[in-house]
Amino acid sequence: MTLSKEVYSEFEDVVGPEFICDDPAIMPSYHNTQFAAVILPENTAQVQAIIRLCNKHKLAFRPVCTGWTGTFKPGVLYIDLRRMNRIVEINEKNMYAVVEPYVITAQLQAELMKRGFHLNVKGAGVNCSAMLRGHGHLDQSTSGDDRNHLAIEWITPAGDLVRSGSLGSSGEWFCGDGPGPSLRSIMTSATPPGVTPGVFTKAAMKIYHWPGPTAFPVVGTSPNYSLSEIPPNFMARYFSFPTTEKMWEAENKIGESEIAMELMGFNVAMVAANISASNEEEEATFKRLSKEVLGPGFFVIIAGNSAADFAYKTRVLFHIVEAAGGKSLASLEDPRTEGILLCQCIRISASIRETFRPGGMFKSIPVMGQRDLTIKWAAGAGKAKEPLIEKGYIVDDGGAAFGWGVEQGHLGKTEIFCKFDPQNPLAKEAVAKWCDEQGTRAFKEHYFALHTPGVSDEIGRNLSNYHVWWNKIQKELDPNRVSPEGGALV
């Protein structure tokens, strides 16, 4: 689909001729898809004007900030938000930051550290938008963004401007709810389809105390990032345990004592990925570490506010681990390796290494629920991977899953993935079947799995018919069906 000269001119009047393009030679450079046009708004008013024009001409649009997003249909208007890249406010007294969509997490994190703060960094990494909703390595002490997003500025698919929570009543950003009914569940939808329609133009997020240096001492070049020195009162360790039950016992007590800045239930394959610089080195490291561990384990970062606080936290940590029969993986205690892990897991460049390399593509099943129970589900999902490993369809990671506590263990997330070659049709089919079977099993065992395509209606019936209500809300929010995000389930 191409825009007529008249329609193109209307959009051009909003942003100016420099910031819209429909050249067919350039369009494929955006995600290799033929769009009707690419348009780059500068502010909220321009976004609102663009969406209203889309409704006027029944033209579908797709907003994109840092580009980690799904598939695109040809013929839509690609709204590139890269000009909206400002940190609007860092409120130190009330501990929140307000950003536009193209502020990446690394940018915001660096500015926060200068002031003695940090934030929840999503597992997708610091190269993604700081507004991104999700979970990640720091959930143990910073929760997830379903809790951290505060007030939000949102342009609905119909072109209406909504300021949620305190922003709509007082002009302040400190609260995402009220006064009056809250829109939080609509604006940060966690259930399938999981994406809110329209465009977020600003968002406030809770920030947290940072006990580390004002400038994180990162050195090296990709993929060999590390720290020039271990910051005072910081420590990273990997502990393994003789059984899953013993691991959970230690994990649970660490949460109760609230000593860990980060606790991630990495499997050994993920640890190997984080400290290796090539596929060959990763494979060799995985085989070596597999022989050194007792069994399942987790990675911990301790960050003390003082030398005394650090000494207390480490003393409690080692007591808990020892009581559960765990041991530290000695080869990871080397300061250089410890620096790599601290860098990867605080700056969060870890996830890209853990999931994409080697293999080329991965499928993941994230499951939320009570952590000790989801660990048991994951053991079965890992067992179901073994035939795929034996046939060479997926990369051998020992069949292990991984997971972590949220808010010191008040909630748990467990995840398992398969790395495979997308050019191999047999592997692709086998992995898709595995995802469907194990995602459905999670639902049948009463967990919330994000990959359950075969039972969407059944999930809805068990969750107050949310799918029916979501479709009704969608029709009200997007009467002209111009926003592909949050599409109806039926």
C-alpha positions as CSV (number, residue, x, y, z in Angstrom):
1,M,0.0,0.0,0.0
2,T,1.3,3.5,-0.9
3,L,-0.1,6.8,0.3
4,S,-1.7,9.2,-2.2
5,K,0.0,12.5,-2.6
6,E,-2.9,14.2,-0.7
7,V,-2.7,11.9,2.3
8,Y,1.1,12.0,2.3
9,S,0.9,15.8,2.3
10,E,-1.3,15.8,5.4
11,F,1.2,13.7,7.4
12,E,4.0,15.9,6.0
13,D,2.3,19.0,7.4
14,V,2.5,17.4,10.9
15,V,6.2,16.6,11.1
16,G,7.8,18.5,8.2
17,P,9.2,17.1,4.9
18,E,12.5,15.9,6.5
19,F,10.7,13.5,8.8
20,I,8.5,11.4,6.6
21,C,9.5,9.1,3.8
22,D,7.8,6.7,1.4
23,D,10.7,6.0,-0.9
24,P,10.4,2.2,-1.9
25,A,14.2,2.0,-1.9
26,I,14.4,3.0,1.8
27,M,11.3,1.3,3.3
28,P,12.8,-2.3,3.3
29,S,15.7,-1.0,5.5
30,Y,13.1,-0.8,8.3
31,H,12.7,-4.5,9.3
32,N,12.8,-5.6,5.7
33,T,9.1,-4.8,5.2
34,Q,7.4,-2.6,2.7
35,F,5.6,0.1,4.7
36,A,3.2,2.8,3.5
37,A,5.6,5.3,4.9
38,V,8.0,6.0,7.8
39,I,7.2,9.0,10.0
40,L,9.3,10.5,12.8
41,P,7.3,12.6,15.3
42,E,9.1,14.8,17.8
43,N,6.6,15.2,20.6
44,T,3.2,14.1,22.0
45,A,1.2,16.6,20.0
46,Q,2.7,15.2,16.7
47,V,2.0,11.6,17.7
48,Q,-1.6,12.5,18.5
49,A,-2.0,14.3,15.2
50,I,-0.5,11.3,13.3
51,I,-2.9,8.8,14.9
52,R,-5.9,11.0,14.3
53,L,-4.9,11.1,10.6
54,C,-4.6,7.3,10.6
55,N,-8.1,7.1,11.9
56,K,-9.3,9.6,9.3
57,H,-7.9,7.5,6.5
58,K,-8.3,4.1,8.1
59,L,-4.6,3.5,7.9
60,A,-3.0,1.0,10.3
61,F,0.1,2.2,12.2
62,R,2.8,0.6,14.2
63,P,4.9,2.6,16.7
64,V,8.5,1.4,17.3
65,C,11.1,2.8,19.7
66,T,14.4,0.8,19.9
67,G,13.3,-1.9,17.5
68,W,13.0,-5.1,19.6
69,T,9.5,-5.9,18.5
70,G,7.4,-8.4,16.6
71,T,6.5,-8.9,13.0
72,F,5.0,-6.3,10.7
73,K,2.4,-6.4,8.0
74,P,3.1,-4.6,4.7
75,G,1.3,-1.3,4.1
76,V,1.2,0.1,7.7
77,L,2.5,3.5,8.7
78,Y,5.7,2.9,10.7
79,I,5.9,5.5,13.5
80,D,9.6,5.7,14.4
81,L,9.9,7.3,17.8
82,R,13.7,7.9,17.8
83,R,13.3,11.7,18.0
84,M,11.5,11.3,21.3
85,N,14.7,10.6,23.3
86,R,14.6,12.9,26.3
87,I,14.9,12.1,30.0
88,V,12.2,14.5,31.1
89,E,12.8,14.4,34.9
90,I,14.8,12.5,37.6
91,N,13.0,13.2,40.8
92,E,15.4,12.3,43.6
93,K,13.1,13.2,46.5
94,N,10.2,11.1,45.4
95,M,12.4,8.5,43.6
96,Y,11.1,8.3,40.1
97,A,12.3,9.1,36.6
98,V,10.2,10.2,33.6
99,V,11.4,9.3,30.1
100,E,10.3,9.4,26.5
101,P,10.2,6.2,24.4
102,Y,13.7,6.3,22.8
103,V,15.6,6.8,26.0
104,I,17.4,3.4,26.3
105,T,18.0,1.9,29.7
106,A,21.8,2.3,29.5
107,Q,21.3,6.0,29.1
108,L,18.9,6.3,32.1
109,Q,20.9,3.9,34.2
110,A,24.1,5.9,33.8
111,E,22.3,9.2,34.7
112,L,20.8,7.5,37.8
113,M,24.1,6.1,39.0
114,K,25.6,9.6,39.1
115,R,22.9,10.4,41.6
116,G,23.0,7.3,43.7
117,F,20.1,5.5,42.1
118,H,19.4,2.6,39.7
119,L,16.3,0.9,38.3
120,N,14.8,-2.4,37.3
121,V,16.5,-3.4,34.0
122,K,14.5,-5.7,31.9
123,G,16.0,-9.0,30.7
124,A,15.9,-7.7,27.1
125,G,18.9,-5.5,28.0
126,V,20.1,-1.9,28.5
127,N,20.0,-1.3,24.7
128,C,16.1,-1.4,24.8
129,S,13.8,1.4,25.7
130,A,13.7,2.2,29.4
131,M,9.9,2.3,29.1
132,L,9.8,-1.4,28.2
133,R,7.6,-3.4,30.6
134,G,9.0,-6.7,31.8
135,H,11.2,-8.6,34.2
136,G,14.9,-9.1,34.5
137,H,18.0,-9.9,36.5
138,L,17.4,-7.3,39.2
139,D,13.8,-8.3,40.1
140,Q,14.9,-9.7,43.4
141,S,15.5,-6.2,44.8
142,T,13.6,-3.9,42.4
143,S,10.5,-6.0,41.4
144,G,9.2,-6.0,37.9
145,D,7.7,-3.2,35.8
146,D,4.1,-4.2,36.4
147,R,4.9,-2.6,39.8
148,N,7.5,0.0,38.8
149,H,5.6,1.9,36.1
150,L,3.9,4.9,37.7
151,A,2.0,7.6,35.8
152,I,1.9,7.3,32.0
153,E,1.1,9.5,29.1
154,W,-0.7,7.6,26.4
155,I,-2.2,8.3,23.0
156,T,-5.1,5.8,22.4
157,P,-5.6,4.2,19.0
158,A,-8.5,6.7,18.5
159,G,-6.1,9.6,19.1
160,D,-7.2,10.6,22.6
161,L,-4.6,11.8,25.1
162,V,-4.8,9.9,28.4
163,R,-2.7,10.9,31.5
164,S,-3.0,8.1,34.0
165,G,-2.9,8.2,37.8
166,S,-1.7,11.3,39.6
167,L,-0.6,12.8,36.3
168,G,-4.2,13.2,35.2
169,S,-5.3,14.9,38.4
170,S,-2.4,16.9,39.7
171,G,0.2,17.0,36.9
172,E,2.6,14.9,39.1
173,W,4.1,11.6,38.1
174,F,4.4,9.8,41.4
175,C,1.4,7.4,41.2
176,G,0.0,5.1,38.4
177,D,-3.3,4.6,40.1
178,G,-6.2,6.9,41.0
179,P,-7.8,9.0,42.2
180,G,-10.7,7.1,40.7
181,P,-10.7,3.9,38.7
182,S,-7.2,2.7,37.6
183,L,-6.3,2.0,34.0
184,R,-3.1,0.1,35.0
185,S,-4.3,-3.4,33.8
186,I,-5.3,-2.0,30.4
187,M,-2.2,0.1,29.9
188,T,0.3,-2.5,31.0
189,S,-1.5,-5.6,30.0
190,A,0.3,-8.8,31.2
191,T,-2.1,-11.3,29.7
192,P,-2.2,-12.3,26.0
193,P,-2.1,-10.5,23.7
194,G,0.1,-8.6,26.1
195,V,0.6,-5.4,24.2
196,T,-1.3,-2.2,24.8
197,P,-2.7,-0.5,21.6
198,G,-1.8,3.1,20.8
199,V,1.4,4.9,21.7
200,F,3.1,5.6,25.1
201,T,4.7,9.0,24.8
202,K,6.1,9.4,28.4
203,A,6.3,7.2,31.4
204,A,7.4,7.5,35.0
205,M,9.2,4.6,36.7
206,K,10.2,4.0,40.3
207,I,13.9,4.2,41.0
208,Y,16.0,2.6,43.7
209,H,19.0,3.3,45.9
210,W,22.3,2.4,44.3
211,P,25.2,1.6,46.7
212,G,27.8,1.4,44.0
213,P,30.1,4.0,42.2
214,T,28.7,7.0,40.4
215,A,30.4,5.7,37.2
216,F,30.2,2.0,36.6
217,P,33.8,0.9,35.8
218,V,33.1,-1.0,32.5
219,V,36.2,-1.8,30.4
220,G,36.8,-3.9,27.3
221,T,35.0,-4.3,24.0
222,S,32.1,-6.6,23.0
223,P,31.9,-9.4,23.9
224,N,34.7,-9.1,26.5
225,Y,33.1,-6.5,28.8
226,S,34.3,-6.6,32.4
227,L,35.0,-4.2,35.2
228,S,38.4,-2.5,35.8
229,E,37.9,-3.3,39.5
230,I,35.3,-4.9,41.8
231,P,33.4,-2.0,43.4
232,P,33.8,-1.8,47.2
233,N,31.3,-4.0,49.1
234,F,30.2,-5.9,45.9
235,M,30.4,-9.6,45.4
236,A,29.2,-12.1,42.7
237,R,29.0,-15.8,43.3
238,Y,27.5,-18.9,41.8
239,F,26.3,-21.7,44.1
240,S,25.2,-25.2,43.2
241,F,23.3,-27.7,45.3
242,P,22.8,-31.4,45.5
243,T,19.1,-31.3,44.7
244,T,16.5,-28.8,43.5
245,E,14.8,-28.9,46.9
246,K,18.0,-27.8,48.6
247,M,18.5,-25.0,46.0
248,W,15.0,-23.8,46.7
249,E,15.5,-24.0,50.5
250,A,18.5,-21.7,50.2
251,E,16.8,-19.4,47.6
252,N,13.8,-19.0,49.9
253,K,15.9,-18.1,53.0
254,I,17.9,-15.6,51.0
255,G,14.7,-13.9,50.0
256,E,13.4,-13.9,53.6
257,S,16.6,-12.3,54.8
258,E,16.5,-9.7,52.0
259,I,20.3,-9.7,51.5
260,A,20.6,-10.1,47.8
261,M,20.6,-7.3,45.2
262,E,20.3,-10.0,42.5
263,L,19.4,-13.7,42.6
264,M,19.2,-15.5,39.3
265,G,18.7,-19.2,38.9
266,F,21.0,-19.6,36.0
267,N,21.8,-23.0,34.7
268,V,25.4,-23.8,33.9
269,A,24.9,-23.2,30.1
270,M,23.9,-19.6,30.8
271,V,26.9,-19.1,33.1
272,A,29.2,-20.4,30.3
273,A,27.6,-18.1,27.8
274,N,28.2,-15.1,30.0
275,I,31.9,-15.6,30.5
276,S,32.8,-16.8,27.0
277,A,33.8,-14.8,24.0
278,S,33.1,-17.3,21.2
279,N,30.9,-20.3,20.5
280,E,33.8,-22.7,20.8
281,E,34.9,-21.3,24.1
282,E,31.3,-21.4,25.4
283,E,31.0,-25.1,24.5
284,A,34.2,-26.0,26.2
285,T,33.3,-23.9,29.3
286,F,29.9,-25.5,29.5
287,K,31.4,-29.0,29.5
288,R,34.0,-28.0,32.2
289,L,31.5,-26.3,34.5
290,S,29.1,-29.2,34.2
291,K,31.7,-31.4,35.9
292,E,32.3,-28.9,38.7
293,V,28.8,-28.3,39.9
294,L,26.9,-30.4,42.4
295,G,23.6,-29.9,40.6
296,P,21.2,-27.0,40.0
297,G,22.2,-23.6,41.2
298,F,21.8,-19.8,41.3
299,F,23.9,-16.7,40.8
300,V,23.9,-14.0,43.5
301,I,25.1,-10.4,43.7
302,I,25.6,-8.9,47.2
303,A,25.9,-5.1,47.4
304,G,26.5,-3.5,50.8
305,N,25.7,0.0,51.8
306,S,28.8,0.0,54.0
307,A,31.6,-2.4,54.9
308,A,29.7,-3.5,58.0
309,D,26.5,-4.1,55.9
310,F,28.5,-6.1,53.3
311,A,30.1,-8.2,56.0
312,Y,26.7,-9.0,57.5
313,K,25.1,-9.9,54.2
314,T,27.9,-12.2,53.1
315,R,28.0,-13.9,56.5
316,V,24.3,-14.6,56.2
317,L,24.6,-15.8,52.6
318,F,27.4,-18.3,53.3
319,H,25.5,-19.6,56.4
320,I,22.4,-20.2,54.3
321,V,24.3,-21.9,51.5
322,E,26.3,-24.1,53.8
323,A,23.1,-25.2,55.7
324,A,21.6,-26.3,52.4
325,G,24.7,-28.3,51.3
326,G,25.7,-25.9,48.6
327,K,29.1,-24.9,47.3
328,S,30.5,-21.9,45.4
329,L,31.8,-22.6,41.9
330,A,35.5,-21.8,42.6
331,S,36.5,-21.1,39.1
332,L,34.1,-18.1,38.9
333,E,35.6,-16.5,42.0
334,D,38.5,-15.2,40.0
335,P,38.3,-11.3,40.1
336,R,38.3,-11.0,36.2
337,T,35.5,-13.5,35.9
338,E,33.6,-12.0,38.8
339,G,34.0,-8.6,37.0
340,I,32.5,-10.0,33.8
341,L,29.5,-11.4,35.7
342,L,28.9,-8.2,37.7
343,C,29.1,-6.2,34.4
344,Q,26.8,-8.5,32.5
345,C,24.2,-8.8,35.2
346,I,23.9,-5.3,36.5
347,R,24.2,-3.6,33.1
348,I,22.2,-6.5,31.7
349,S,24.0,-7.5,28.6
350,A,23.7,-11.0,29.8
351,S,20.4,-12.0,28.2
352,I,21.5,-11.7,24.6
353,R,24.4,-14.0,25.3
354,E,22.4,-16.5,27.2
355,T,19.7,-17.0,24.6
356,F,20.9,-16.2,21.1
357,R,24.5,-17.6,21.1
358,P,25.0,-20.3,19.8
359,G,22.0,-21.6,17.8
360,G,20.7,-18.6,15.8
361,M,17.2,-18.5,17.3
362,F,15.4,-19.5,20.5
363,K,11.9,-20.3,21.8
364,S,11.1,-19.6,25.4
365,I,8.3,-20.5,27.9
366,P,8.2,-18.0,30.8
367,V,6.0,-19.2,33.7
368,M,4.9,-17.0,36.7
369,G,3.8,-18.4,40.0
370,Q,5.0,-19.8,43.3
371,R,8.7,-20.3,42.6
372,D,9.2,-23.7,44.2
373,L,6.2,-25.2,42.2
374,T,7.3,-23.6,38.9
375,I,10.7,-25.2,39.4
376,K,9.0,-28.6,39.4
377,W,7.2,-27.7,36.2
378,A,10.4,-26.7,34.6
379,A,12.1,-30.0,35.5
380,G,9.4,-31.8,33.4
381,A,9.9,-29.3,30.5
382,G,13.6,-29.9,30.7
383,K,13.1,-33.6,30.5
384,A,11.0,-33.1,27.4
385,K,13.9,-31.3,25.8
386,E,16.2,-34.3,26.0
387,P,14.9,-36.1,22.8
388,L,15.3,-32.9,20.9
389,I,18.9,-32.7,22.1
390,E,19.6,-36.3,21.2
391,K,18.3,-35.7,17.7
392,G,20.4,-32.6,17.3
393,Y,17.4,-30.3,16.9
394,I,18.4,-28.0,19.7
395,V,21.7,-26.9,21.4
396,D,22.7,-29.1,24.4
397,D,22.3,-27.0,27.5
398,G,21.7,-30.0,29.8
399,G,18.0,-29.6,29.5
400,A,18.0,-27.2,32.4
401,A,15.7,-24.3,33.1
402,F,16.3,-21.1,35.0
403,G,14.4,-18.6,37.1
404,W,14.5,-16.0,39.8
405,G,12.6,-14.5,42.7
406,V,10.7,-11.2,42.4
407,E,10.6,-8.9,45.4
408,Q,12.8,-11.1,47.5
409,G,10.8,-14.2,46.5
410,H,7.2,-12.9,47.0
411,L,6.7,-14.0,43.4
412,G,8.7,-16.3,41.2
413,K,9.4,-16.5,37.5
414,T,10.7,-19.7,35.9
415,E,11.7,-19.9,32.2
416,I,13.1,-22.5,29.9
417,F,14.2,-22.1,26.3
418,C,15.4,-24.0,23.2
419,K,18.1,-22.7,20.9
420,F,17.8,-24.0,17.4
421,D,18.6,-23.4,13.8
422,P,15.6,-21.7,12.2
423,Q,16.7,-23.0,8.8
424,N,16.1,-26.6,9.9
425,P,12.4,-27.3,9.3
426,L,12.4,-30.4,11.5
427,A,14.0,-28.5,14.4
428,K,11.5,-25.6,13.9
429,E,8.6,-28.0,14.0
430,A,9.9,-30.0,17.0
431,V,10.5,-26.8,19.0
432,A,7.1,-25.4,18.2
433,K,5.5,-28.7,19.4
434,W,7.5,-28.6,22.6
435,C,6.5,-25.0,23.3
436,D,2.8,-25.8,22.8
437,E,2.9,-29.0,24.9
438,Q,4.8,-27.5,27.8
439,G,3.0,-24.2,27.8
440,T,-0.3,-26.0,27.9
441,R,1.0,-28.3,30.7
442,A,1.9,-25.2,32.7
443,F,-1.7,-23.9,32.4
444,K,-3.2,-27.3,33.2
445,E,-1.0,-27.3,36.4
446,H,-2.4,-23.9,37.3
447,Y,0.6,-21.7,36.4
448,F,0.5,-18.6,34.3
449,A,2.5,-19.4,31.1
450,L,3.0,-16.8,28.4
451,H,3.1,-19.4,25.7
452,T,-0.2,-21.2,25.6
453,P,-1.6,-20.6,22.0
454,G,-3.8,-23.6,22.0
455,V,-5.9,-22.8,25.1
456,S,-6.5,-19.0,24.9
457,D,-10.3,-19.3,25.3
458,E,-9.8,-21.8,28.2
459,I,-7.4,-19.5,29.9
460,G,-10.0,-16.7,29.5
461,R,-12.8,-18.7,31.0
462,N,-10.6,-19.4,34.1
463,L,-9.6,-15.8,34.4
464,S,-13.0,-14.1,34.7
465,N,-13.5,-14.2,30.9
466,Y,-10.8,-11.6,30.4
467,H,-10.6,-12.4,26.7
468,V,-14.2,-11.4,26.2
469,W,-13.7,-8.1,28.1
470,W,-10.5,-7.5,26.3
471,N,-12.2,-7.7,22.9
472,K,-14.9,-5.3,24.1
473,I,-12.3,-2.8,25.4
474,Q,-10.4,-3.1,22.1
475,K,-13.5,-2.2,20.1
476,E,-14.0,0.9,22.2
477,L,-10.4,1.9,22.2
478,D,-9.8,1.3,18.5
479,P,-13.1,1.6,16.6
480,N,-11.3,1.8,13.2
481,R,-8.9,-1.1,13.9
482,V,-5.8,1.0,13.1
483,S,-3.5,-0.3,15.9
484,P,-2.2,-3.8,15.4
485,E,-1.0,-4.0,19.0
486,G,-3.4,-5.7,21.4
487,G,-5.4,-7.3,18.6
488,A,-8.5,-9.3,19.5
489,L,-8.0,-12.9,20.6
490,V,-10.9,-14.1,18.4
